[in-house]
C-alpha cells in the first residue's frame, strides 16, 4: 500500500497527473486519499515564498478540483468532514505553539 501511495499520489482524476497518467479508478484508492491530504497540507502550510491559505480557501480549492484533480467521492467526503479537519488543524497548531 505504501508503494502505491508514494508512486501514485501525484496522479489526477482526469489523467493529467504523473508518473503514469492514470485516471479515475485506475488510481489506487489510498493514493487518491493522500493526494487530497497532501494538497490540503501544502496549501495551509507556511512556505518561505508565501503565507498559508486559510482552511476555507483550501477547502474551496479542493472542491473546485473535484472531478479533475481529485476523485469526486473523496472530495465530497472531505468537504463533509472539513469542519473536523479544521478543528484538528487548529488543535495541532496550538499544541505546537505551547511547546515552543
Residue pairs with C-beta under 8 A, 6 or more apart in sequence:
1 28
1 30
4 28
4 30
4 31
5 28
5 30
5 31
5 34
7 19
7 31
8 20
8 22
8 27
8 28
8 31
9 31
9 34
9 35
9 38
10 17
10 18
10 19
10 35
11 17
11 18
11 19
11 20
11 21
11 22
11 23
11 26
11 27
11 31
11 35
12 23
12 35
12 68
12 69
12 70
13 23
13 24
13 27
13 32
13 67
13 68
13 69
13 70
13 71
13 72
14 23
14 67
14 68
14 69
15 21
15 22
15 23
15 24
16 68
17 69
24 71
27 35
27 71
32 70
32 71
32 74
33 74
35 69
35 70
36 62
36 70
36 71
36 74
36 75
36 78
39 58
39 61
39 62
39 65
39 69
39 70
40 58
40 62
40 78
40 85
43 52
43 53
43 57
43 58
43 61
44 52
44 53
44 54
44 55
44 58
44 89
45 52
46 52
53 61
55 82
55 85
55 86
55 89
59 78
59 79
59 82
62 70
62 75
62 78
62 79
63 75
63 79
65 75
66 72
66 75
66 76
67 75
78 85
